[in-house]
Amino acid sequence: NGGADLGVDTDNGAVRFGTYLENTTLVEAGTGTSRATLNDSLNISNVSTEIDLLVESTANAFVDIYFYNGFSLDEADLTIAGSANGTAYTVFRGGQTIDGTGSIVLSDENGIGTTLTNNRLRFDQVASDQAETFTVGEDVVITGKGRVEGSLGADDRIDIQGSVIADDGELEFLFNLGETNGTFGATADGVFEYRFDLELSDEATLSIGVDAAGAGLVQIINSGSMLTQNGTLALDVAAGATDGLVLGDEFQIVTTSAGLVGTFDTLTGFDTAGTGGFALIEDGNNLSIRFVADADVGQVFTRDEVGAANDNNALPADNASAPAAFEVVDEVTDLNAGSTPSGEDFTLDPAINPALAAPSDEEDSSGDSPIADGLQEPTVFDDAIEIGA
């Protein structure tokens, strides 16, 4: 279309693109709700869209859509929707950039159920003798459930500047990114599965959703693979998510096969709107978040420091304001001598430890004297003697 606009209106029907679409900007011509379907074997080259696009497979067959020379989203979504019996492939061929603002959604709308691999987003090299880079822009989100895969050469790379977030199921990511600046993670009902060392740069973010049912999970599963903790660990806590929690409740958020390296520069979202919040627990190869009192919110502890998960034990700092059994003072005044005796003296203060207070004149409910068994009751004399009179 020579780069010109092509208006799309699906208010009263369906629009499908087939075979070839090049140098075109797709714009809304209806009421603002248009979504066009991309037919099998469609080739798309240098296209920008402000309408939503759909790649779907609803029959016992697969669908392939190919993107070349760049693709731009203008507040729009590209949805990949396979089914239980058919795989939907969306393939970006040759080095290019996906930019703009929007999402690539690996969707369950066609009843994919647990057949997760039937949504596939691919990045494939074209020239084996050239280094090709695939870039996902900073305002582009790859989300949903399915698989991100492809065929790249040794010198090819994927540069995730935006986000990859598992949502409503498992999202498998099969590329080794090396050190990355992007945002990775899972919503509260998502599992992000990564097959290599996840090396977060100081500009990267690990994002975890939390709701009343639990927290998202990042799994680093290949043997020997680790998480490099760097950048920001961000919790996205839904309203009311902590209402039913008690101190010590935990959610696991990261599992690795080989361990953790480094520390995060910043923790965000740990201080919730209500009383209490979350602390980060390093547990061998894994990370958890633990519901804690305000004094411990945003702190990092090892498993040895906090005990077992979900045992409802408060952390040491949670009890920082509790009174001690003793109060140690520097000086004890001798009321008789008017001086301070030498030695390391201390006083037991009934105001701090009520158990040390003088016994009540009243008997307890059992009828026994409140004075400890074995101690003699004090003798009360009718006449008092004034000493020094």
SULFEN-V545564 format. One record per helix or strand of 3 or more residues. SS is the DSSP state (a for helix, b for strand). FROM is the first residue (numbers start at 0). TO is the last residue. If there is no record, write none. Layout:
BEGIN
SS|FROM|TO / SS|FROM|TO
END
This chain:
BEGIN
b|4|7 / b|19|27 / b|34|37 / b|42|48 / b|51|55 / b|62|80 / b|87|92 / b|95|105 / a|115|117 / b|118|123 / b|132|135 / b|139|150 / b|156|159 / b|162|172 / b|182|185 / b|189|193 / b|197|199 / b|204|210 / b|216|219 / b|226|228 / b|231|236 / b|249|255 / b|259|261 / b|265|267 / b|276|282 / b|285|291 / a|293|295 / b|299|301 / a|302|305 / a|315|318 / a|353|355
END
